[in-house]
Amino acid sequence: MGQGFEEVFTQYGALLSRVASSYEANEAMQQELLQEIAIAVWQGLSRFKGDSSVKTYILKIAHNRAVTHVASQVKRVDTHRYENEELGSDGYASNQHSPETASSQQQSLARLLKAVRELPLQQRQVLTLSLEGLSYDEIADVCGLTKSHVGVILKRAKHAVMQEEHHAQ
């Protein structure tokens, strides 16, 4: 309501990028998904009536677009399973840590992202929104669930990620 696409994308672009990376392991596919999300947000802003916050509204659009993207990738005959080989030297590692510590942190983050990406879509969506700081009510609104169902799904998602982390060690 009154906010233009550029303003919204400036404010929430990093958030939308994190959503894309939680659904896609391959960097090129992440960028493709982010572009799809950006187009969907741009198109959806004209329909925004102010019934929720802009953040909740665009997250709903982003997650719906991401679910559609993932479903279309699964249906493709030539779908390849992209593995997140390593995070690479992207400049985010702090110079204050030893190379061993930075490498260990990167490996932990890579394992966490891999575990999240392997969750069923609904668990992935709820967990990602929770990690972004949304309340159960906001998550319920974005996902079309009840608040109590959000709690159940989130508990299952966290348990699955913890199990995966435990097995990886």
VODO-515488 format. One record per atom (N, C-alpha, C): residue in one letter; x, y, z. Coordinates in pm, whole numbers, plus 50000, padded with zeros to 5 digits. Example, Ala and Ser with C-alpha at 12.3 -4.5 7.8 and 13.67 -1.06 7.14 Angstrom:
BEGIN
A513194943150780A512304955050780A513204967050780S512854977550708S513674989450714S512905000350787
This chain:
BEGIN
M500844988450000M500005000050000M500895012350000G501145017649887G501955029649880G503435026949862Q503885014849893Q505295011749877Q505535006549737G506545012249671G506895007849538G507794995649543F507924989249429F508734977149420F510174979649461E510774990549411E512184993349443E512394994949592E511485001949657E511595003949801E511464990749876V510484982749835V510264969649898V511474960649875F511984960249752F513104951349724F514384956049794T514544969149807T515694974349881T515624969850027Q514424970750083Q514244967250224Q514294952150248Y513724944350157Y513554929950182Y514304920950084G515164926450002G515894918449904G516744907549966A517424910750076A518274900650142A517414889450199L516264892850253L515344882950306L514854873650194L514494879450081L514034871449968L515154862749913S516374867649917S517524859749874S517714847649966R517534849750096R517654838550191R516554828250166V515354832850134V514274823550101V514684815049981A515184821549876A515604814249756A516684803949790S517654807949873S518744798649905S518274787149993S517174788950066S516674777850148S515954767550062Y515574771149941Y514894761949851Y515804756249744E516874763149709E517764758949601E519204758549648A519884747349624A521284745949661A522214752049556N521834750649431N522674755249322N522574770449309E523724777149305E523734791749304E523024797749182A523224791849066A522554797048946A521044795348958M520604784149012M519174781849032M518614791049140Q519434794249241Q519014803949343Q518734817449279Q519624821749191Q519444834649124Q518204834349035E517994823248967E516794821948883E515534822748968L515544815649081L514394815949172L514194829949229L515274836649265L515164850249318L514534859549214Q514904857849089Q514304865948982Q512814862948968E512454850048978E511044846248971E510274852349087I510884852149206I510254857949325I510084872949307A511134879549256A511084894049237A509944897849142I509784890449035I508714893148939I507344891049006A507224880149082A505964877349149A505634888149252V506644893049325V506434903849423V506024916549349W506724919649241W506414931649163W504954931149116Q504544919549065Q503164918049018Q502164918449134G502564912849248G501654911749362G501464924549441L502404933649433L502294945949512L501054954049477S500614953449354S499414960949315S498164955349382R498214942749426R497064936349491R497124937549643F498204943149697F498364944149842F497344953849900K496544948949994K495474957050051K495784961650194G496914957750249G497264961950384G496654953350493D496164941350457D495584932350556D496634926350648S497874926750606S498994921650685S500154931350663S501304928250723S502464936650698S502994933850557V503724943350502V504334941450370V505264929350375K506004928050484K506944916950498K506214903550489T505134902050564T504364889650562T503794887050423Y503304897450360Y502694896250227Y503714891550124I504894897750122I505874893750021I506484880150053L506554876550182L507044863150216L506054852450168K504784855550177K503784846150127K503964844149977I504144855249906I504394854449761I505674846549733A506744849649807A508044843149784A507974828149809H507344824249918H507284809949948H506374802549850N505274808849810N504414802449710N505164800649578R505924810749539R506704809949415R507784799249429A508424798549544A509484788649566A508924774449561V507764772349620V507134759049617V506824755249473T506284764549396T505984761949255T507274758849179H508334766349207H509634764349142H510164750249171V510144746449298V510654733349337V509824722349271A508514723949273A507644713849211A507934712549062S508184723648995S508474722948852S509824716548827Q510784718548916Q512094712348901Q512004697248920V511174692949013V511004678649038V510374671848917K509464678748849K508764672948734K509634672048610R510704680048605R511554679948486R512254666548473V512284661448354V512904648448328V514414649248350D514994660448312D516454661648319D516934668148448T516144667448553T516534673548679T517794666648732H518744674548769H519964669548832H519904673248979R520464665149062R520534668449204R521814676349225Y521634689049258Y522784697749281Y523224696449425E524464694249443E525034693549576E525784706349606N525674710849724N526384722949766N527784718549806E528674718049706E530004712649731E530684719849847E530724732549841E531284740549949E530824754749928L530874762450034L530394776150024L531354784949949G532604780949941G533564788749864G534084800749942S535084807249886S535644819149952S534874831249903D533784834249975D532934845149932D533194857850011G534244857850091G534594869950162G533844871850293Y532954862550329Y532194864050452Y532934858450574A533934850650552A534684845150664A535474856350731S535384856650862S536064867250935S537554864550940N538334875050928N539784873750935N540264871351077Q539364873051175Q539754871251314Q539824856451351H539254847751271H539254833551300H540344826551220S540794815451277S541794807551206S541124801351084P541914797550985P541334790850868P540554778250906E541044771051008E540354758851051E538974762151109T538894772651189T537614776751249T536654781351141A537154789551048A536304794450939A535804782750856S536674773150826S536284761550747S535234753350821S535424751450950S534474743851031S533114750751033Q533114764051044Q531854771551044Q531154770350908Q531934771050800Q531364769650666Q530754755750647Q531464745550698Q530964731950685Q529684730150766S529614736050884S528414735250967S527244742050898L527484753850841L526434760950770L525974753050648A526914747250576A526564739350458A525714727350498R526064720650610R525284709150658R523874713650698L523784725250766L522484730250808L521614733350687L522164740350588L521394743550468L520964730950395K521844721150388K521524708450322K520384701450396A520454701450529A519394695050608A518064702150589V518084715450584V516854723150564V516284720250426R517144719950324R516674717550187R516084703650170E516484694150254E515984680450242E514664678250317L514224688250393L512944687150462L511804687150361P510684681050396P509504682450311P509164697450297L508544701150186L508324715250156L507644722850268Q506604717350326Q505874724750430Q506754727050553Q507524717150594Q508434718850707Q509514729050674R510044728450552R511074737850509R510534752050514Q509324753750464Q508704766950460Q508514772350602V507934764550691V507674768950828V508984771950901L509964763250888L511244765350955L511944777850902T511954779850773T512584791650714T511924804450764L510614804650767L509894816450816L510184818950964S510284808251040S510614809451182S512014815151201L512964810251121L514334815351129L514414829951089E513444834651009E513394848750970E512724857351076G512294851151186G511754858751298G510254860951293L509534854051207L508094855651203L507444848351320S506354853851370S505604847651479S504804835851424Y504284827551514Y503444816351471Y502234821651394D501654832751441D500494838551372D500864842751229E502014849251213E502454853651080E502744841750990I503384831451046I503674819350969I502374812750926A501414812051018A500114806150986A499444813850872D499564827150874D498984835350768D499654832750634V500984832250634V501734830050510V501424816250451C501354806150537C501234792350490C499794787350481G498854795050532G497464790550531G497214779250629L497844780050745L497714769750848L497144775850975T496814767251071T496444772351202T497714774451283K497624782651385K498774785551470K499294772751537S498384764151584S498814751751650S499484742251551H499004741951426H499624733351325H501044738251293V501224751451294V502564757151274V503504751751381G503054751651506G503884746551615G504284732051596V503334723851553V503604709551530V504624707851417I504384714951307I505274713651191I506674718651226L506754729751299L508054735351337L508814725751427K508114719651521K508754709951610K509314698151530R508534693151435R508984682051351R510184686051266A510144698151211A511244702851127A512524704151208K512424710151325K513604711651411K514164698051450H513274688851481H513714675351519H514444668651402A513904669951283A514534663851165A515904669951138V516024683051152V517324689651130V518324685251237M517874684451360M518774680151469M519224665651447Q518314657051402Q518664643151373Q519714642451263E519524650551158E520464650851047E521834655551094E521844665851178E523094671151231E523794660751318H523004653551396H523554643051483H524184631851400H523524628151291H524044617651204H525284622151128A525394635051100A526534640251024A527804640751108Q527664640351237Q528854641451324Q529454628251357
